[in-house]
Amino acid sequence: MAVLDLRTVWPYRYYCLAVFGLGALVFANKPIWFVPGLVLLFTSQVAPYPFNVSDKAGLETLYAVLPLSRRSVLYGRYAWATACFAATATVGTVLALLLARIQALPFGGRSLATMLTVSWALFAGNIAIQFPLLVRFGYTRVSVLGTVLPLAVVVGTVYKLHLDLASMRHWLPLLWVAGVAAIVASVAVATAADRRRMRYGRRNATT
């Protein structure tokens, strides 16, 4: 399912590259925030894109005839999102190291570990809010809300708590665990939302 999501998004690869390039330009002068900012901006736009393609092309009919359970379709979406995070974090880390070297900024292993951990926490928090909304209501109905609301919640939380990378270094293991817990909880909520949506759709079809 994750591979199918990749194939459906592939025709929009230039849009994805444009989003990546925009994020790189925005955070180019801040290597320590390069990966967290890039991950949050890029994955919030690209990870939910299979929902957009599915709505536009009516791919729910295709999913129904494939030998896949509804749960497999849902898990595939989260696997795709996690792959987006891994790819963005990998490429972003290489670019952040290059930028730090060009700007002659200190960038040790501890800073790198903190940067990646914060990136994971921001990604997980955003996806945990975003995907259940998209599963329940569809991309077409909540396209703007499904992107802006999670971003606002995540960024607002970081700002309200006055969090920075230095203050998070003592919480790195907890942030990894919290990110995993957020994704697991999100999958559970999205699964329940998908069942409710399918029941609602069948009722409408019969009437």
N, C-alpha and C positions, 0 to 999 in steps of 0.2 A: 504494500500500500504506500509506503514511503517512497519507493521507486516510482510508482505511478504518479504521486504528487510531484516528484521531480520532473517527470515527463510533461505534466500539464503546465508546469511553471516555465519550462525551458523556452517556449516561444517569447516569453517576457523577460528574457535574460538581460536585455539592454536596459530595461527599466530597473532591474535589480542592481546592475552595475552602476547606474546613475545614482541610486540611493546610497550605495556603498561609497561612491566617490564624494557625494555630498557630505556624508558623515566624516570621511577622512579629511575633507577640507575644514570642516567645523572644528574638529578636535586636533588638528595638526600641530598646533602650538602648545598642546598640553599632553605630552606623551604618557604621563601617568594616568590620565583620564581617557586616553585614546580608545582603549579596548572597551571599558565600560560604556562610554558614550556611543561608540560605534555599534556595539552589540545591542544596546537598547533601541537605537534608532533603526538599525537595519532589520533586526529580527522582528520588531513590532510591525514593520511594513511587509516583509517578505514571508515570514513564517505563516501568516494567515492567508496568503495569496491563493493556495489551493481551494479555500472556501469560496473566494471570489470567482475563480475559474469554474468551479463546480456549479455555482448559482447561474452563471452566464450561459454555460454550455449544457445545463441539465444533466450533469453527470450522475445524479442520484439514481437515475434509471440504469446506468451502466453498473454502478456499485451493487444494485439489487440483483443483477443477473450474474455477476462474478461469484466464484466460489469463496466468498469472504463473508464472515459474520459482521454485524454492525459494530461489534466491539473491535474487530480487527481494523475496520475503517477508521474508527476513532483513535485506536492506539497508533495507527500509521501516521495520523496527523501530528501526534505528539512526537513520534520518532522523527518525522520530517523537521519539526521545529527544533528538536535537539541537535539534529545534523546541521541545521542552519547556524545554531549557536557554536558548535564545534568548529565549523569551517570559518566562521567570522572571527572567533577568538584566536584561531591558529594564524590566519593571515594578518589579523590586527596586531598580534603580538610581535610578529616579524617586523611590521611597519613601525610599531611603537619603539622597538629596540633601535631601528635605524634612525628614527627621528630623535631619540634621546642621544644617540651618538653624534648626530649632526649638530645638535644644539648643545653638546657637551654637558649633558645633565646626568647626575648619578642615577643609575637604574639597576640596582642589585637584585639578587634572587628573592629577597623578602618583599621588595616592591612589586616584583613580577607576580609572586604568589598572591599578594593582596589584590592586585589589579584583576587577576583571573577569578579570584573568589568573589569579589564584588560584581564582576561581570556576570557570573553565574547567578548570584542572588537577584540582580536586577532583571535578568532574563526570566528567571523562574517566577518572580513576582508578577511580571507583565503577562506572561503566557497563562499563568494560573487564573488571572482575571479575564483575559481576552478570549480564550478558547471556549469556555462554557457559554459566554454570550453569543459567540458565533455559531456554536452547535445548536443552541436553543432557538435563535431568531434568524440565523442565516446572515451572510455577509451583506446582502443587498439592503436589508432592513437596518443593520447597525454598523455599516461600513465606517462612518466617521466616529460614531460613539465607541465602537469596538476598538478603535485605535487610540483616540484621544483620552477616553476615560482611564484605561489602564496606565497609559503614560503619565497622566495627571496624578493618579494615585501614587505611583512609584516615585516620580520626581518630587511630588509634594511631601511624601514621607521622608525622603532623604533631606529635603530642605528644612522641614519642620523640626526634625531631630538634630539638625546641624551636624550631619554625618560627613566625614571626610575619610580618605584612605588611611590616614594615620590613626584615627580613632577606631577603625575597624580591625586593626591588625591583631588585637587580642581576641577577636570573635570569629576568626577564620573557620575553625571546624564547625562552629554553630551555624555559620552562614551556609556552608555546604549542606548540612543536615536540614536546615530550614528550607533551602531551595528544593531539595528532594521531596520534603514533606509537602511543600506547596504544590509541586507537580502532581504528586500522588492524590492529594485532596482535590485538585482541579480535575483529574481524570475521573474521579468518583462523581463529582458534581456534573461533569459533562456527560457521563454515561447515563445518569438519571435524567438529565435534560434531553438527551437524545431519545430515550424511551418515551418521554412525555410528548416530544415533538412528533414522533412516529405515530403514537396513538391518536394525537390530535389530527394529524394528516389523514389517517384512515377514517376517522369520524367524518371529516369534511368530504372525503371521497365518496362515502356511502350516502351522504345527504345530497 
